[in-house]
């Protein structure tokens, strides 16, 4: 079989130790194809949907900036900026495109920093009908830092189909614990708190890759068990440090 297969290497962390190989046959480029919701409903029902999420961070203050989501899934709580990844689009390219669409900011692709963090989400609902079927997502996580002017601009032009009014809000770890979403708490810990030696960094990436969070709005913690979640998270960090 005569074929020309080229390889694209995507470095997924600043340390350079996490690399993804993407193989392309004969330089083939997928044609962009937009699926309306009534068509998109079918692949969501039967397949895992690949997405990219961009977490707006302040690495000096160690905080997240999150948007008030109103679309399903995760409606009613703070969330990151992201969306599905079409065929033929590279992860960082998609992170930039979804960020531009949802915040109005057209930023250089190199500002979206790969984190080598990957998540899977199994949601109980979705925006497409029938909504109660839910969906299963595999997500590449990127980090992005914004200037003050960029924060203000993004807050004022969040896509209204996805996000409620109020703009971006800053969250430290304590505020995330108060919200009670374990996904965001874990993301915070993986970005800011886990030891970063090469071996531990690789372990954290592998653990994140195989973690599946089955998270629904019905399992949001009450005021009685928020402290338990925080305690379990601290216990996990202590065990990792041993």
Secondary structure, DSSP 8 states (H G I E B T S, - for coil): ----EEEEEEE-STTS--EEEEEEETT---------HHHHHHHHHHS-EEEEEEEEEETTTTEEEEEEB-SSSSTTSEE-EEEE--TT--HHHHHHHHHHHHH-----GGGSEEEEEEEEEEES--SSSSGGG-EEEEEEEEEE---HHHHHHHHHT--TTTB-TT--EEE-HHHHHHHT-HHHHHHHHHHHTS--SHHHHHHHHHHHHT-EEE--GGG---TTTHHHHHHHHHHHHHHHH-
